[in-house]
Structure formats: C-alpha cells, structure tokens
Amino acid sequence: MNKRNTRAFSFGILITVLIMGTVYFFDRDDASPNMQKGVEAAKQLVIQEGYMVLTQEEYANLQEKIKNASKPETAQKEQKTGKAQEEPSSSYQLEIVSGMTPGEIAEQLKNKNIVNDAEEFGRYLEEYGYSKKIQLGTFELSSQMSYQDIAKLITKS
C-alpha cells in the first residue's frame, strides 16, 4: 500500500464516522418517544405480574408512614415494661490450649454465641496483631463484650 491509498482509506473512515455521528445525534430525539413506550410497557408488565410501581416520592412517603406507625408501638411497650427490652447476655469460659489457631478460637466463640461472625473476629485478631499474642488459659467472656475487649482479655496486651 502506498501513501495515496492509505490517505484515501483514512479519509473514507473519517467521512463514515462523521456520517454515523451525525445520524446518531440528530436521530436521538426520535428515540425518546420510543423509550417512553418501552417504559410504559415495562410498567404494565410489572403490574400484570402483581407488583406495584411507585415513584421515589411515593416510596419515601410510604417509608415515613411505616416509621411513624411503628414508633407508638415501641413507646407503648417501653412504658409497660418501664424500659426497653435488653437482649439476654450469654457468658462462656473459653479455654485456650497450646496449638489452637485464632480461627479455631473464633469458631468456638461463634458456636457459644459470644461473637456473631467467626470470620470477622478472626480477621480482627489478624488485622490488629492480636493473633500472635494469644495466651494459654481459661477466660470468662460475655456476648456483651466487643471484639477489642475479647482480644485484650485473651492476649498479653
């Protein structure tokens, strides 16, 4: 291919892109009514399937009504009992023996409902450097304790 052929080919591509771009930008206004028809058809399909279609404003109003409706119920319950219901606290004596990994400790605590997520507690021990300082022994733990409280109790810290 020589320079002349290459230039002619490039010029042809340029003209094609200009034509396609022009058609794309000027034809977009005609696509909007078609888009509206598609949205309306989608809404009708959703309604036929038994679902509701709400605007964001309608949804926000509905959420606000739900919040307001639930507040009096909790206030009445608190007045009857005198205070809010506290979740029961469970305690556990954790015995750490030689060779236990932080993952095994976390799994034991999860099984006894001291922590909610064993993997998350294991990651906490690793991330903050507690996993290398775990001590052997028996420790009294409660479900009300935070990850930091538990980690400080079972380590040298």
N, C-alpha and C positions, 0 to 999 in steps of 0.2 A: 504494500500500500504506500502510495506517495503522499506528500503533504496536501495536495489538492483534494484527493479522495477523502483524507482524514478530516479536512476542514469542511467539506460538503456533508459528510456524515454527522459531524458535531453540530453544524448549522441545522440539519434536519431534526436532530434530537431536541435542540433548543426551541425550534418552532413548535414541535409536538408538545413539549412541556408547557409552553405559553398557551396553546390552544386548550389543552386539558385543564390548566389552571383557571383560565377564563370561564370555561363551561362550568367548572366546579363552583366557583364563587358566585357566578350570576344565576346558577340554577338552584342554589340553596334556598332561596325564598319560596320556590315552588314546592320544596320538600317539606316545609313546615306544616301545611295543611295535612299532608300525608302522615306526618309524625303525630299530629293530633288525633287523626283517625286511628292510628295504631295504639295510642294511649287509651283512647276510649274503648277500643276493642279489648284491650288487656284488662281494663277495669270491669267490663261486662263479664269477661271470663272468670275473673276472681270472684265476683258477686255470685255467678252461677255455681261456683264451687262451694258456696256457703260462707265465704269470708266477708269481712267488712272493709271498706276503703275509707280512710279518714285523712283529712288534711293534717298538717303538723299542728295547726292551731286547735283543731278539734281534739287531737290526741293529747295535747298539753292540758286542755280544759278537763278532759276525762281523767287524766292523771291527778290533777289538782283536786277534783271531786273525790277521788279514791283516798287521797291523803287526808282530806278533811273528814271523810266518813270514818276512817279508822282511828283518828285521834280521840274522839269521845269515848270509844270502847276501851282503849288502853287507859285513859284517865279514870274511867269508872272502875276498872279492875284494880288500879293502884289505890284508889280511895277505899275500896272494900278491904284490901289486904293491908293497907297502911303504908306499903312501899312496893316498889317494883319487884317482881319475882327474880330471884337470883338463881343462876344455873348451879346445880349441885357440883361441889368440888370433890374430885377424887384424888386420893393420895396413893403413893406407891413407894415401896422400898426397893430401890434399884441396887442390885449387887453387880459390881463390875469386877470381873476376874481377868487374869492375865490372858492375853491373846484376843480379847474382844475388840472388834473394829467399831469405829464411830457409826457405821451403817447398822450393825447389829444392835448397838445401844439405842439408836433412833427407832429401829423397828420394835424393840421391846417397849419403848415409851409410847409408841403409837398403839400397840396392842393393849396397853393398860390405860388408854385414853388420857395420857398426860400431854402429848402433843398431837396436833391434828394431822400433820403431814410428815412422815418419816424422812422422805427425800429432802424436803425443805429444811428440816432440822439438821440433817447430815450435811447439807450444803452450808448451812450457817456455821457449823463447827469447823468445816474446812476453810471457809472464807475468812473467818476471823481468827484462825490459828489455834483454836481450842482443841482440835483433834489430836495434836501432838503432845498436849499437856494433860490428858485424861489420867486420873488417879485410880488405883485399885481401891475397893472398899464398898461399903454399903451407904447409900444416900437416901434420905427421905425427900421425895418430890411430890409436888401437888400440881393439879391441872391448871391452877390459877397462876402458876409461875410462867414468866416469859422465857423465851429461848436464852436470853442473856443470863437470867437468874439461874437456870438449869446448868448452863455451860460454866458459869463461875463456881457453882457448887461442886461439880464433878471434876474440876481441873485444879491445877496449882494456883491459879490466879487469886 
